[in-house]
């Protein structure tokens, strides 16, 4: 694994000793600094930091600082306690979530994703499908592994996305908007057909002029997406 320099920003750093211990066993993960105050972090430069683990309460101040001073803040992994409310946290502000009960495997996967983000930011959809075949998402205080082949379609609901899976009655919800989440999917399989919908070509049952049928769901085709979508359909006919 490539090296990745991490920082822990928490009001009570001792509460995250398990995270520190796990990081010591992860090749390439370097804990460069721990801090309990935002000022301690901002006094120095963040240019050499690759990943920030921080308390829920520090996410908004970091985002505000980045916006006001036009400073690039490294990807942020939010450290959640049981009383934190995910729906109040902006969907685009964080790279991932961990809790005090997160396993070493979950921490490793979060760091691996950060490494991929750093060293392979422009990796194409086909390569990702071939390499991984799955994605980890944060949903309802859990990190869930979802196979790309199981995703039927995704529906954007303002600041979050509902992911509909084959053989699962209820959608999985992630606190990322549709644009952000769909950018992580293989772009040769998942197609934007409406401002609120992304569909998997593998799960389309039928297509009419204005609608797509996926299982029992009827999905509208937006006017601004129509030409691109039907061009893809033609190329696969």
C-alpha positions in Angstrom: 0.0 0.0 0.0 1.2 3.5 -0.7 1.8 5.7 2.3 -0.9 8.0 3.5 -0.4 10.7 6.2 -3.2 10.9 8.7 -4.3 13.4 11.4 -6.8 12.8 14.2 -8.8 15.8 15.4 -11.0 15.0 18.4 -12.1 16.8 21.5 -11.3 13.7 23.5 -8.4 12.0 21.6 -8.1 9.2 24.2 -11.6 8.0 23.1 -10.1 7.0 19.8 -7.1 5.0 21.0 -8.5 1.9 19.3 -8.4 3.8 16.0 -4.7 4.7 16.7 -3.9 1.1 17.6 -5.5 -0.2 14.4 -3.6 2.3 12.3 -0.3 1.1 13.7 -1.0 -2.3 12.2 -1.9 -0.9 8.7 1.1 -0.7 6.3 1.5 2.7 4.9 -0.8 4.5 7.4 1.2 7.2 9.2 -0.4 9.1 12.1 1.4 12.4 11.9 -0.5 14.4 14.5 -3.4 14.3 17.0 -5.2 17.4 18.2 -8.1 18.4 20.3 -8.6 22.0 19.0 -9.2 23.1 15.5 -6.7 25.9 16.0 -3.9 23.4 16.6 -4.5 22.0 13.2 -4.9 25.2 11.3 -1.7 26.7 12.8 0.3 24.4 10.6 0.0 23.5 7.0 -2.5 20.8 5.8 -0.6 20.4 2.5 1.2 17.3 3.6 -1.8 15.7 5.3 -3.7 13.1 3.2 -6.6 12.2 5.5 -8.2 13.8 8.5 -10.2 11.8 11.1 -12.3 14.2 13.0 -15.2 14.5 15.4 -18.6 15.3 14.0 -18.5 18.8 15.5 -15.3 19.7 13.6 -16.7 18.9 10.1 -18.6 22.2 9.5 -15.7 24.4 10.9 -13.3 22.7 8.5 -15.6 23.2 5.6 -16.2 26.8 6.5 -12.4 27.4 6.8 -11.8 25.8 3.4 -14.4 28.0 1.8 -13.5 31.4 3.4 -9.8 31.1 3.0 -9.8 29.1 -0.3 -7.7 26.4 1.3 -7.8 22.8 0.2 -8.7 20.6 3.1 -7.8 16.9 2.8 -10.6 14.2 2.7 -12.3 14.0 6.1 -13.5 10.9 7.8 -16.1 11.7 10.4 -15.8 10.0 13.8 -19.3 9.4 15.0 -20.7 8.9 18.5 -24.1 7.3 19.0 -25.7 10.7 19.5 -24.6 12.3 16.3 -27.3 12.9 13.7 -26.1 12.0 10.2 -29.1 13.8 8.5 -27.8 17.1 9.9 -24.4 16.7 8.2 -24.0 17.9 4.7 -23.7 15.0 2.3 -20.7 16.4 0.4 -18.6 17.3 3.3 -17.1 14.0 4.3 -15.1 11.2 2.6 -16.4 8.5 5.0 -17.6 7.6 8.5 -16.3 5.5 11.3 -17.6 4.7 14.8 -15.8 3.6 18.0 -16.9 0.1 17.2 -15.5 0.1 13.6 -13.4 -2.9 13.0 -9.8 -2.9 11.7 -11.1 -4.2 8.4 -13.4 -1.2 8.0 -10.6 1.2 8.9 -8.3 -0.5 6.4 -10.9 -0.2 3.7 -11.5 3.5 4.4 -7.7 4.2 4.2 -7.5 2.1 1.0 -10.2 4.2 -0.6 -8.3 7.3 0.5 -5.1 5.9 -1.1 -7.0 5.2 -4.4 -8.4 8.7 -4.3 -4.9 10.1 -3.9 -3.0 8.0 -6.3 -5.7 7.0 -8.9 -8.2 9.9 -9.0 -9.0 9.4 -12.7 -9.4 5.7 -12.8 -12.0 4.6 -15.3 -15.2 2.8 -14.5 -14.3 -0.4 -16.4 -11.1 -0.8 -14.4 -12.8 -0.2 -11.1 -15.4 -2.9 -12.0 -12.8 -5.3 -13.0 -10.6 -4.6 -10.0 -13.2 -4.4 -7.2 -16.7 -5.3 -8.3 -18.0 -3.6 -5.2 -18.1 -0.4 -3.2 -18.3 0.3 0.5 -20.8 2.9 1.7 -21.8 4.3 5.0 -25.5 3.8 5.8 -27.3 3.9 9.2 -24.1 3.8 11.3 -22.8 0.8 9.3 -20.3 0.4 6.6 -22.0 -1.8 4.0 -20.4 -3.7 1.1 -22.4 -3.5 -2.1 -21.7 -5.4 -5.3 -22.0 -3.3 -8.4 -23.9 -6.1 -10.1 -26.6 -6.0 -7.5 -27.4 -2.3 -8.0 -30.5 -1.9 -10.1 -30.8 1.9 -10.0 -30.1 4.9 -7.8 -32.6 7.7 -6.9 -31.4 11.1 -5.8 -33.3 12.7 -3.0 -31.7 16.1 -2.6 -28.8 15.5 -0.1 -28.9 11.7 -0.1 -29.3 8.8 -2.5 -31.4 5.7 -2.3 -29.7 2.6 -3.8 -32.1 -0.1 -5.0 -30.6 -3.6 -5.0 -31.7 -6.8 -6.6 -33.4 -9.2 -4.2 -33.7 -6.5 -1.5 -37.1 -4.9 -0.8 -36.0 -1.7 0.8 -33.3 0.7 -0.7 -30.0 1.4 1.1 -29.6 5.1 1.9 -26.3 6.9 1.7 -25.7 10.5 2.7 -24.2 11.5 -0.6 -26.1 13.3 -3.3 -26.7 11.5 -6.6 -23.9 13.2 -8.5 -21.3 12.4 -5.9 -22.3 8.8 -5.4 -22.7 8.0 -9.1 -19.2 9.3 -9.9 -17.9 6.4 -7.9 -19.8 3.8 -10.1 -18.4 2.3 -13.3 -19.5 4.8 -15.9 -19.7 2.1 -18.7 -22.5 0.4 -16.8 -24.4 3.0 -14.8 -26.1 5.7 -16.9 -27.7 9.0 -15.8 -31.2 9.1 -17.4 -32.9 11.8 -15.4 -31.8 14.4 -12.9 -33.0 12.1 -10.1 -32.1 8.7 -11.5 -29.0 6.6 -12.5 -29.7 3.1 -13.9 -27.7 0.0 -14.4 -27.7 -1.2 -18.0 -27.6 -4.7 -16.7 -31.0 -4.4 -15.0 -33.1 -2.6 -17.6 -36.0 -4.8 -18.6 -37.6 -2.6 -21.2 -37.4 0.9 -22.7 -40.1 3.1 -24.2 -39.8 6.6 -25.6 -40.2 8.3 -22.2 -39.7 5.5 -19.6 -37.4 2.7 -18.5 -38.7 -0.4 -16.7 -36.4 -1.9 -14.0 -38.3 -4.7 -12.3 -41.5 -3.1 -11.0 -40.2 0.4 -11.1 -41.0 2.8 -13.9 -38.2 5.4 -14.3 -38.7 8.6 -16.4 -36.2 9.6 -19.1 -35.3 13.2 -18.8 -35.2 15.4 -21.9 -31.7 16.5 -21.4 -30.4 12.9 -21.0 -32.5 11.3 -23.8 -30.1 11.6 -26.7 -27.0 10.3 -24.7 -29.0 7.5 -23.3 -30.5 6.3 -26.6 -27.0 6.6 -28.2 -25.7 4.2 -25.5 -28.7 1.8 -26.2 -27.9 1.9 -29.9 -24.3 1.1 -29.4 -25.3 -1.9 -27.4 -27.9 -3.2 -29.9 
